[in-house]
Amino acid sequence: MEKAGFEFREHTADVQVRSWGSSLEEAFSQTAYSLMATITPDLKKVIPKIEKKITIKAEDK
């Protein structure tokens, strides 16, 4: 299996993806890429203009 990536899966809903990575952060990043791929099929044509850092904190139960 690749180190990180995503794949679209057959499903009766609009979209279903499977994302993976060597860390949880990388898996979430791949999930974001998959969302963009549903909007813009050719991600190489997307040029980032704004970058924002998001930090999430929660208790681990």
mmCIF file of the N, C-alpha and C atoms, coordinates in Angstrom:
data_MODEL
# 
_entry.id   MODEL 
# 
loop_
_atom_site.group_PDB 
_atom_site.id 
_atom_site.type_symbol 
_atom_site.label_atom_id 
_atom_site.label_alt_id 
_atom_site.label_comp_id 
_atom_site.label_asym_id 
_atom_site.label_entity_id 
_atom_site.label_seq_id 
_atom_site.pdbx_PDB_ins_code 
_atom_site.Cartn_x 
_atom_site.Cartn_y 
_atom_site.Cartn_z 
_atom_site.occupancy 
_atom_site.B_iso_or_equiv 
_atom_site.pdbx_formal_charge 
_atom_site.auth_seq_id 
_atom_site.auth_comp_id 
_atom_site.auth_asym_id 
_atom_site.auth_atom_id 
_atom_site.pdbx_PDB_model_num 
ATOM 1   N N  . MET A 1 1  ? 0.845   -1.183 0.000   1.00 0.00 ? 1  MET A N  1 
ATOM 2   C CA . MET A 1 1  ? 0.000   0.000  0.000   1.00 0.00 ? 1  MET A CA 1 
ATOM 3   C C  . MET A 1 1  ? 0.892   1.248  0.000   1.00 0.00 ? 1  MET A C  1 
ATOM 4   N N  . GLU A 1 2  ? 0.445   2.261  -0.705  1.00 0.00 ? 2  GLU A N  1 
ATOM 5   C CA . GLU A 1 2  ? 1.179   3.515  -0.750  1.00 0.00 ? 2  GLU A CA 1 
ATOM 6   C C  . GLU A 1 2  ? 1.271   4.125  0.643   1.00 0.00 ? 2  GLU A C  1 
ATOM 7   N N  . LYS A 1 3  ? 2.278   4.990  0.842   1.00 0.00 ? 3  LYS A N  1 
ATOM 8   C CA . LYS A 1 3  ? 2.458   5.664  2.123   1.00 0.00 ? 3  LYS A CA 1 
ATOM 9   C C  . LYS A 1 3  ? 1.252   6.535  2.468   1.00 0.00 ? 3  LYS A C  1 
ATOM 10  N N  . ALA A 1 4  ? 0.725   7.255  1.489   1.00 0.00 ? 4  ALA A N  1 
ATOM 11  C CA . ALA A 1 4  ? -0.449  8.107  1.706   1.00 0.00 ? 4  ALA A CA 1 
ATOM 12  C C  . ALA A 1 4  ? -1.234  8.185  0.410   1.00 0.00 ? 4  ALA A C  1 
ATOM 13  N N  . GLY A 1 5  ? -2.538  8.358  0.541   1.00 0.00 ? 5  GLY A N  1 
ATOM 14  C CA . GLY A 1 5  ? -3.351  8.493  -0.660  1.00 0.00 ? 5  GLY A CA 1 
ATOM 15  C C  . GLY A 1 5  ? -4.826  8.396  -0.348  1.00 0.00 ? 5  GLY A C  1 
ATOM 16  N N  . PHE A 1 6  ? -5.604  8.344  -1.410  1.00 0.00 ? 6  PHE A N  1 
ATOM 17  C CA . PHE A 1 6  ? -7.046  8.177  -1.261  1.00 0.00 ? 6  PHE A CA 1 
ATOM 18  C C  . PHE A 1 6  ? -7.575  7.482  -2.493  1.00 0.00 ? 6  PHE A C  1 
ATOM 19  N N  . GLU A 1 7  ? -8.753  6.882  -2.345  1.00 0.00 ? 7  GLU A N  1 
ATOM 20  C CA . GLU A 1 7  ? -9.416  6.249  -3.472  1.00 0.00 ? 7  GLU A CA 1 
ATOM 21  C C  . GLU A 1 7  ? -10.913 6.473  -3.345  1.00 0.00 ? 7  GLU A C  1 
ATOM 22  N N  . PHE A 1 8  ? -11.562 6.620  -4.477  1.00 0.00 ? 8  PHE A N  1 
ATOM 23  C CA . PHE A 1 8  ? -13.014 6.721  -4.493  1.00 0.00 ? 8  PHE A CA 1 
ATOM 24  C C  . PHE A 1 8  ? -13.569 5.305  -4.519  1.00 0.00 ? 8  PHE A C  1 
ATOM 25  N N  . ARG A 1 9  ? -14.648 5.076  -3.769  1.00 0.00 ? 9  ARG A N  1 
ATOM 26  C CA . ARG A 1 9  ? -15.237 3.746  -3.683  1.00 0.00 ? 9  ARG A CA 1 
ATOM 27  C C  . ARG A 1 9  ? -16.670 3.777  -4.189  1.00 0.00 ? 9  ARG A C  1 
ATOM 28  N N  . GLU A 1 10 ? -17.114 2.643  -4.702  1.00 0.00 ? 10 GLU A N  1 
ATOM 29  C CA . GLU A 1 10 ? -18.494 2.514  -5.175  1.00 0.00 ? 10 GLU A CA 1 
ATOM 30  C C  . GLU A 1 10 ? -19.441 2.622  -3.986  1.00 0.00 ? 10 GLU A C  1 
ATOM 31  N N  . HIS A 1 11 ? -20.457 3.459  -4.123  1.00 0.00 ? 11 HIS A N  1 
ATOM 32  C CA . HIS A 1 11 ? -21.424 3.643  -3.047  1.00 0.00 ? 11 HIS A CA 1 
ATOM 33  C C  . HIS A 1 11 ? -22.672 4.289  -3.615  1.00 0.00 ? 11 HIS A C  1 
ATOM 34  N N  . THR A 1 12 ? -23.816 4.040  -2.989  1.00 0.00 ? 12 THR A N  1 
ATOM 35  C CA . THR A 1 12 ? -25.063 4.634  -3.471  1.00 0.00 ? 12 THR A CA 1 
ATOM 36  C C  . THR A 1 12 ? -25.183 6.108  -3.091  1.00 0.00 ? 12 THR A C  1 
ATOM 37  N N  . ALA A 1 13 ? -24.372 6.572  -2.162  1.00 0.00 ? 13 ALA A N  1 
ATOM 38  C CA . ALA A 1 13 ? -24.370 7.995  -1.794  1.00 0.00 ? 13 ALA A CA 1 
ATOM 39  C C  . ALA A 1 13 ? -23.652 8.792  -2.877  1.00 0.00 ? 13 ALA A C  1 
ATOM 40  N N  . ASP A 1 14 ? -23.596 10.082 -2.700  1.00 0.00 ? 14 ASP A N  1 
ATOM 41  C CA . ASP A 1 14 ? -22.936 10.936 -3.691  1.00 0.00 ? 14 ASP A CA 1 
ATOM 42  C C  . ASP A 1 14 ? -21.469 10.561 -3.874  1.00 0.00 ? 14 ASP A C  1 
ATOM 43  N N  . VAL A 1 15 ? -20.737 10.466 -2.757  1.00 0.00 ? 15 VAL A N  1 
ATOM 44  C CA . VAL A 1 15 ? -19.302 10.167 -2.825  1.00 0.00 ? 15 VAL A CA 1 
ATOM 45  C C  . VAL A 1 15 ? -18.899 9.368  -1.588  1.00 0.00 ? 15 VAL A C  1 
ATOM 46  N N  . GLN A 1 16 ? -18.030 8.393  -1.779  1.00 0.00 ? 16 GLN A N  1 
ATOM 47  C CA . GLN A 1 16 ? -17.413 7.701  -0.649  1.00 0.00 ? 16 GLN A CA 1 
ATOM 48  C C  . GLN A 1 16 ? -15.937 7.559  -0.977  1.00 0.00 ? 16 GLN A C  1 
ATOM 49  N N  . VAL A 1 17 ? -15.079 7.941  -0.030  1.00 0.00 ? 17 VAL A N  1 
ATOM 50  C CA . VAL A 1 17 ? -13.642 7.820  -0.241  1.00 0.00 ? 17 VAL A CA 1 
ATOM 51  C C  . VAL A 1 17 ? -13.013 7.049  0.906   1.00 0.00 ? 17 VAL A C  1 
ATOM 52  N N  . ARG A 1 18 ? -11.884 6.470  0.618   1.00 0.00 ? 18 ARG A N  1 
ATOM 53  C CA . ARG A 1 18 ? -11.041 5.826  1.625   1.00 0.00 ? 18 ARG A CA 1 
ATOM 54  C C  . ARG A 1 18 ? -9.714  6.563  1.578   1.00 0.00 ? 18 ARG A C  1 
ATOM 55  N N  . SER A 1 19 ? -9.298  7.115  2.704   1.00 0.00 ? 19 SER A N  1 
ATOM 56  C CA . SER A 1 19 ? -8.044  7.870  2.778   1.00 0.00 ? 19 SER A CA 1 
ATOM 57  C C  . SER A 1 19 ? -7.114  7.194  3.772   1.00 0.00 ? 19 SER A C  1 
ATOM 58  N N  . TRP A 1 20 ? -5.804  7.298  3.538   1.00 0.00 ? 20 TRP A N  1 
ATOM 59  C CA . TRP A 1 20 ? -4.841  6.701  4.456   1.00 0.00 ? 20 TRP A CA 1 
ATOM 60  C C  . TRP A 1 20 ? -3.557  7.515  4.456   1.00 0.00 ? 20 TRP A C  1 
ATOM 61  N N  . GLY A 1 21 ? -2.765  7.290  5.496   1.00 0.00 ? 21 GLY A N  1 
ATOM 62  C CA . GLY A 1 21 ? -1.473  7.954  5.616   1.00 0.00 ? 21 GLY A CA 1 
ATOM 63  C C  . GLY A 1 21 ? -0.679  7.315  6.738   1.00 0.00 ? 21 GLY A C  1 
ATOM 64  N N  . SER A 1 22 ? 0.593   7.703  6.847   1.00 0.00 ? 22 SER A N  1 
ATOM 65  C CA . SER A 1 22 ? 1.444   7.128  7.887   1.00 0.00 ? 22 SER A CA 1 
ATOM 66  C C  . SER A 1 22 ? 1.166   7.757  9.252   1.00 0.00 ? 22 SER A C  1 
ATOM 67  N N  . SER A 1 23 ? 0.369   8.824  9.284   1.00 0.00 ? 23 SER A N  1 
ATOM 68  C CA . SER A 1 23 ? -0.062  9.447  10.534  1.00 0.00 ? 23 SER A CA 1 
ATOM 69  C C  . SER A 1 23 ? -1.506  9.904  10.363  1.00 0.00 ? 23 SER A C  1 
ATOM 70  N N  . LEU A 1 24 ? -2.156  10.210 11.470  1.00 0.00 ? 24 LEU A N  1 
ATOM 71  C CA . LEU A 1 24 ? -3.528  10.698 11.403  1.00 0.00 ? 24 LEU A CA 1 
ATOM 72  C C  . LEU A 1 24 ? -3.579  12.020 10.636  1.00 0.00 ? 24 LEU A C  1 
ATOM 73  N N  . GLU A 1 25 ? -2.583  12.878 10.870  1.00 0.00 ? 25 GLU A N  1 
ATOM 74  C CA . GLU A 1 25 ? -2.509  14.163 10.161  1.00 0.00 ? 25 GLU A CA 1 
ATOM 75  C C  . GLU A 1 25 ? -2.436  13.951 8.646   1.00 0.00 ? 25 GLU A C  1 
ATOM 76  N N  . GLU A 1 26 ? -1.618  13.011 8.223   1.00 0.00 ? 26 GLU A N  1 
ATOM 77  C CA . GLU A 1 26 ? -1.472  12.729 6.795   1.00 0.00 ? 26 GLU A CA 1 
ATOM 78  C C  . GLU A 1 26 ? -2.763  12.143 6.207   1.00 0.00 ? 26 GLU A C  1 
ATOM 79  N N  . ALA A 1 27 ? -3.451  11.300 6.957   1.00 0.00 ? 27 ALA A N  1 
ATOM 80  C CA . ALA A 1 27 ? -4.719  10.733 6.484   1.00 0.00 ? 27 ALA A CA 1 
ATOM 81  C C  . ALA A 1 27 ? -5.772  11.825 6.320   1.00 0.00 ? 27 ALA A C  1 
ATOM 82  N N  . PHE A 1 28 ? -5.842  12.765 7.278   1.00 0.00 ? 28 PHE A N  1 
ATOM 83  C CA . PHE A 1 28 ? -6.784  13.880 7.154   1.00 0.00 ? 28 PHE A CA 1 
ATOM 84  C C  . PHE A 1 28 ? -6.424  14.763 5.962   1.00 0.00 ? 28 PHE A C  1 
ATOM 85  N N  . SER A 1 29 ? -5.140  14.957 5.728   1.00 0.00 ? 29 SER A N  1 
ATOM 86  C CA . SER A 1 29 ? -4.692  15.746 4.579   1.00 0.00 ? 29 SER A CA 1 
ATOM 87  C C  . SER A 1 29 ? -5.145  15.091 3.275   1.00 0.00 ? 29 SER A C  1 
ATOM 88  N N  . GLN A 1 30 ? -5.022  13.785 3.185   1.00 0.00 ? 30 GLN A N  1 
ATOM 89  C CA . GLN A 1 30 ? -5.463  13.064 1.992   1.00 0.00 ? 30 GLN A CA 1 
ATOM 90  C C  . GLN A 1 30 ? -6.976  13.157 1.822   1.00 0.00 ? 30 GLN A C  1 
ATOM 91  N N  . THR A 1 31 ? -7.706  13.176 2.938   1.00 0.00 ? 31 THR A N  1 
ATOM 92  C CA . THR A 1 31 ? -9.156  13.335 2.872   1.00 0.00 ? 31 THR A CA 1 
ATOM 93  C C  . THR A 1 31 ? -9.514  14.696 2.292   1.00 0.00 ? 31 THR A C  1 
ATOM 94  N N  . ALA A 1 32 ? -8.766  15.724 2.681   1.00 0.00 ? 32 ALA A N  1 
ATOM 95  C CA . ALA A 1 32 ? -8.989  17.063 2.116   1.00 0.00 ? 32 ALA A CA 1 
ATOM 96  C C  . ALA A 1 32 ? -8.697  17.060 0.615   1.00 0.00 ? 32 ALA A C  1 
ATOM 97  N N  . TYR A 1 33 ? -7.626  16.386 0.199   1.00 0.00 ? 33 TYR A N  1 
ATOM 98  C CA . TYR A 1 33 ? -7.320  16.279 -1.234  1.00 0.00 ? 33 TYR A CA 1 
ATOM 99  C C  . TYR A 1 33 ? -8.451  15.572 -1.981  1.00 0.00 ? 33 TYR A C  1 
ATOM 100 N N  . SER A 1 34 ? -9.025  14.536 -1.367  1.00 0.00 ? 34 SER A N  1 
ATOM 101 C CA . SER A 1 34 ? -10.107 13.808 -2.043  1.00 0.00 ? 34 SER A CA 1 
ATOM 102 C C  . SER A 1 34 ? -11.334 14.695 -2.219  1.00 0.00 ? 34 SER A C  1 
ATOM 103 N N  . LEU A 1 35 ? -11.606 15.544 -1.233  1.00 0.00 ? 35 LEU A N  1 
ATOM 104 C CA . LEU A 1 35 ? -12.719 16.483 -1.361  1.00 0.00 ? 35 LEU A CA 1 
ATOM 105 C C  . LEU A 1 35 ? -12.469 17.439 -2.524  1.00 0.00 ? 35 LEU A C  1 
ATOM 106 N N  . MET A 1 36 ? -11.255 17.954 -2.618  1.00 0.00 ? 36 MET A N  1 
ATOM 107 C CA . MET A 1 36 ? -10.912 18.846 -3.732  1.00 0.00 ? 36 MET A CA 1 
ATOM 108 C C  . MET A 1 36 ? -11.012 18.112 -5.071  1.00 0.00 ? 36 MET A C  1 
ATOM 109 N N  . ALA A 1 37 ? -10.657 16.837 -5.080  1.00 0.00 ? 37 ALA A N  1 
ATOM 110 C CA . ALA A 1 37 ? -10.713 16.068 -6.325  1.00 0.00 ? 37 ALA A CA 1 
ATOM 111 C C  . ALA A 1 37 ? -12.150 15.866 -6.801  1.00 0.00 ? 37 ALA A C  1 
ATOM 112 N N  . THR A 1 38 ? -13.117 15.884 -5.880  1.00 0.00 ? 38 THR A N  1 
ATOM 113 C CA . THR A 1 38 ? -14.513 15.784 -6.311  1.00 0.00 ? 38 THR A CA 1 
ATOM 114 C C  . THR A 1 38 ? -14.990 17.091 -6.935  1.00 0.00 ? 38 THR A C  1 
ATOM 115 N N  . ILE A 1 39 ? -14.370 18.200 -6.522  1.00 0.00 ? 39 ILE A N  1 
ATOM 116 C CA . ILE A 1 39 ? -14.731 19.520 -7.049  1.00 0.00 ? 39 ILE A CA 1 
ATOM 117 C C  . ILE A 1 39 ? -13.958 19.823 -8.328  1.00 0.00 ? 39 ILE A C  1 
ATOM 118 N N  . THR A 1 40 ? -12.662 19.520 -8.315  1.00 0.00 ? 40 THR A N  1 
ATOM 119 C CA . THR A 1 40 ? -11.769 19.805 -9.439  1.00 0.00 ? 40 THR A CA 1 
ATOM 120 C C  . THR A 1 40 ? -10.997 18.531 -9.771  1.00 0.00 ? 40 THR A C  1 
ATOM 121 N N  . PRO A 1 41 ? -11.411 17.789 -10.781 1.00 0.00 ? 41 PRO A N  1 
ATOM 122 C CA . PRO A 1 41 ? -10.762 16.515 -11.094 1.00 0.00 ? 41 PRO A CA 1 
ATOM 123 C C  . PRO A 1 41 ? -9.253  16.598 -11.366 1.00 0.00 ? 41 PRO A C  1 
ATOM 124 N N  . ASP A 1 42 ? -8.754  17.724 -11.878 1.00 0.00 ? 42 ASP A N  1 
ATOM 125 C CA . ASP A 1 42 ? -7.321  17.851 -12.157 1.00 0.00 ? 42 ASP A CA 1 
ATOM 126 C C  . ASP A 1 42 ? -6.676  18.738 -11.097 1.00 0.00 ? 42 ASP A C  1 
ATOM 127 N N  . LEU A 1 43 ? -6.223  18.124 -9.991  1.00 0.00 ? 43 LEU A N  1 
ATOM 128 C CA . LEU A 1 43 ? -5.657  18.887 -8.875  1.00 0.00 ? 43 LEU A CA 1 
ATOM 129 C C  . LEU A 1 43 ? -4.378  19.630 -9.249  1.00 0.00 ? 43 LEU A C  1 
ATOM 130 N N  . LYS A 1 44 ? -3.698  19.206 -10.301 1.00 0.00 ? 44 LYS A N  1 
ATOM 131 C CA . LYS A 1 44 ? -2.461  19.876 -10.716 1.00 0.00 ? 44 LYS A CA 1 
ATOM 132 C C  . LYS A 1 44 ? -2.724  21.284 -11.236 1.00 0.00 ? 44 LYS A C  1 
ATOM 133 N N  . LYS A 1 45 ? -3.966  21.561 -11.613 1.00 0.00 ? 45 LYS A N  1 
ATOM 134 C CA . LYS A 1 45 ? -4.311  22.896 -12.107 1.00 0.00 ? 45 LYS A CA 1 
ATOM 135 C C  . LYS A 1 45 ? -4.681  23.866 -10.982 1.00 0.00 ? 45 LYS A C  1 
ATOM 136 N N  . VAL A 1 46 ? -4.816  23.357 -9.762  1.00 0.00 ? 46 VAL A N  1 
ATOM 137 C CA . VAL A 1 46 ? -5.183  24.199 -8.622  1.00 0.00 ? 46 VAL A CA 1 
ATOM 138 C C  . VAL A 1 46 ? -3.931  24.858 -8.063  1.00 0.00 ? 46 VAL A C  1 
ATOM 139 N N  . ILE A 1 47 ? -3.969  26.186 -7.966  1.00 0.00 ? 47 ILE A N  1 
ATOM 140 C CA . ILE A 1 47 ? -2.840  26.944 -7.435  1.00 0.00 ? 47 ILE A CA 1 
ATOM 141 C C  . ILE A 1 47 ? -3.265  27.555 -6.098  1.00 0.00 ? 47 ILE A C  1 
ATOM 142 N N  . PRO A 1 48 ? -2.629  27.134 -4.994  1.00 0.00 ? 48 PRO A N  1 
ATOM 143 C CA . PRO A 1 48 ? -3.001  27.678 -3.688  1.00 0.00 ? 48 PRO A CA 1 
ATOM 144 C C  . PRO A 1 48 ? -2.674  29.167 -3.593  1.00 0.00 ? 48 PRO A C  1 
ATOM 145 N N  . LYS A 1 49 ? -3.631  29.960 -3.111  1.00 0.00 ? 49 LYS A N  1 
ATOM 146 C CA . LYS A 1 49 ? -3.407  31.393 -2.932  1.00 0.00 ? 49 LYS A CA 1 
ATOM 147 C C  . LYS A 1 49 ? -3.458  31.777 -1.460  1.00 0.00 ? 49 LYS A C  1 
ATOM 148 N N  . ILE A 1 50 ? -4.216  31.024 -0.672  1.00 0.00 ? 50 ILE A N  1 
ATOM 149 C CA . ILE A 1 50 ? -4.352  31.304 0.750   1.00 0.00 ? 50 ILE A CA 1 
ATOM 150 C C  . ILE A 1 50 ? -4.069  30.012 1.517   1.00 0.00 ? 50 ILE A C  1 
ATOM 151 N N  . GLU A 1 51 ? -3.261  30.133 2.554   1.00 0.00 ? 51 GLU A N  1 
ATOM 152 C CA . GLU A 1 51 ? -2.976  28.977 3.396   1.00 0.00 ? 51 GLU A CA 1 
ATOM 153 C C  . GLU A 1 51 ? -3.330  29.338 4.834   1.00 0.00 ? 51 GLU A C  1 
ATOM 154 N N  . LYS A 1 52 ? -4.091  28.475 5.493   1.00 0.00 ? 52 LYS A N  1 
ATOM 155 C CA . LYS A 1 52 ? -4.481  28.703 6.881   1.00 0.00 ? 52 LYS A CA 1 
ATOM 156 C C  . LYS A 1 52 ? -4.149  27.465 7.700   1.00 0.00 ? 52 LYS A C  1 
ATOM 157 N N  . LYS A 1 53 ? -3.601  27.694 8.873   1.00 0.00 ? 53 LYS A N  1 
ATOM 158 C CA . LYS A 1 53 ? -3.292  26.600 9.784   1.00 0.00 ? 53 LYS A CA 1 
ATOM 159 C C  . LYS A 1 53 ? -4.467  26.430 10.736  1.00 0.00 ? 53 LYS A C  1 
ATOM 160 N N  . ILE A 1 54 ? -4.894  25.202 10.920  1.00 0.00 ? 54 ILE A N  1 
ATOM 161 C CA . ILE A 1 54 ? -6.007  24.892 11.810  1.00 0.00 ? 54 ILE A CA 1 
ATOM 162 C C  . ILE A 1 54 ? -5.485  23.998 12.927  1.00 0.00 ? 54 ILE A C  1 
ATOM 163 N N  . THR A 1 55 ? -5.763  24.379 14.160  1.00 0.00 ? 55 THR A N  1 
ATOM 164 C CA . THR A 1 55 ? -5.354  23.594 15.319  1.00 0.00 ? 55 THR A CA 1 
ATOM 165 C C  . THR A 1 55 ? -6.601  23.141 16.066  1.00 0.00 ? 55 THR A C  1 
ATOM 166 N N  . ILE A 1 56 ? -6.660  21.874 16.385  1.00 0.00 ? 56 ILE A N  1 
ATOM 167 C CA . ILE A 1 56 ? -7.803  21.311 17.100  1.00 0.00 ? 56 ILE A CA 1 
ATOM 168 C C  . ILE A 1 56 ? -7.298  20.656 18.375  1.00 0.00 ? 56 ILE A C  1 
ATOM 169 N N  . LYS A 1 57 ? -7.973  20.933 19.474  1.00 0.00 ? 57 LYS A N  1 
ATOM 170 C CA . LYS A 1 57 ? -7.609  20.324 20.755  1.00 0.00 ? 57 LYS A CA 1 
ATOM 171 C C  . LYS A 1 57 ? -8.834  19.634 21.331  1.00 0.00 ? 57 LYS A C  1 
ATOM 172 N N  . ALA A 1 58 ? -8.616  18.466 21.932  1.00 0.00 ? 58 ALA A N  1 
ATOM 173 C CA . ALA A 1 58 ? -9.706  17.738 22.572  1.00 0.00 ? 58 ALA A CA 1 
ATOM 174 C C  . ALA A 1 58 ? -9.129  16.778 23.592  1.00 0.00 ? 58 ALA A C  1 
ATOM 175 N N  . GLU A 1 59 ? -9.954  16.404 24.541  1.00 0.00 ? 59 GLU A N  1 
ATOM 176 C CA . GLU A 1 59 ? -9.533  15.413 25.522  1.00 0.00 ? 59 GLU A CA 1 
ATOM 177 C C  . GLU A 1 59 ? -9.594  14.028 24.900  1.00 0.00 ? 59 GLU A C  1 
ATOM 178 N N  . ASP A 1 60 ? -8.625  13.207 25.228  1.00 0.00 ? 60 ASP A N  1 
ATOM 179 C CA . ASP A 1 60 ? -8.603  11.827 24.762  1.00 0.00 ? 60 ASP A CA 1 
ATOM 180 C C  . ASP A 1 60 ? -9.243  10.969 25.845  1.00 0.00 ? 60 ASP A C  1 
ATOM 181 N N  . LYS A 1 61 ? -10.412 10.415 25.569  1.00 0.00 ? 61 LYS A N  1 
ATOM 182 C CA . LYS A 1 61 ? -11.132 9.641  26.596  1.00 0.00 ? 61 LYS A CA 1 
ATOM 183 C C  . LYS A 1 61 ? -10.906 8.173  26.433  1.00 0.00 ? 61 LYS A C  1 
# 
